[in-house]
Amino acid sequence: MSLYQILNPATGEVVEEYPTATNEQIAEAQQRSHDAFGPWAARPVAERAAILNKVAD
């Protein structure tokens, strides 16, 4: 298994390492995103904006 590294651009130091996703994990995440889009898009714009503003706060 390979690791994805997050580097500090100023120092080149490794800040964190994460395992890379498999093709199956990526496909599953894409499918979940696709499935969630319809219900999200069906909400009124004002409701979606309120949710995103709450997250930003």
N, C-alpha and C positions, 0 to 999 in steps of 0.2 A: 504494500500500500504506500502510495506517495503522500507527501504532505504539502499543503499550500502554506506559504510563509508570508506573514505581514512584516514588512521591514520599515524601520524608521528611516525616512529619506535623508535626514540630516546626518545620521551616524552609520547607516547601513546595518544596524543591529537588528536581529530578529526579535520582534515584539511578541509574536504569537504564531503558533502553527496549528493548522486544522487538517484533518484527513480530507483528501479529495473525494468527491462524490462519484459513485459508479454511474454508468449509463442508465441503469434501472432506476436509481434514486433521482436522477435528473428527469427522466421521463415521468416518474410518479409526481414530482413537484410541478412539472408542466401541466399534467392532467388536473391536479388539484387547483391550480391557478385558473385553468380554463373553466372548470366546473364552478368556481366561485365568482367568475366574472358576471355571469348572467344575473344572479340575484343582486349583486352589487350595482350593476348598471341599471337595474329596474327601479332602484330607490330614487326618489326625487333628488335633484341636484342640491337643493338646500340641506337635505338630510345628510348627504355625503359630505358636504362642506362642513357641517357642524361636527361630524365624526372626526374628520381630519383636523379641524381646529382644536378639538379636545385632545387629540393625540399630540399635536404640536405644543400644547400648553404643558 
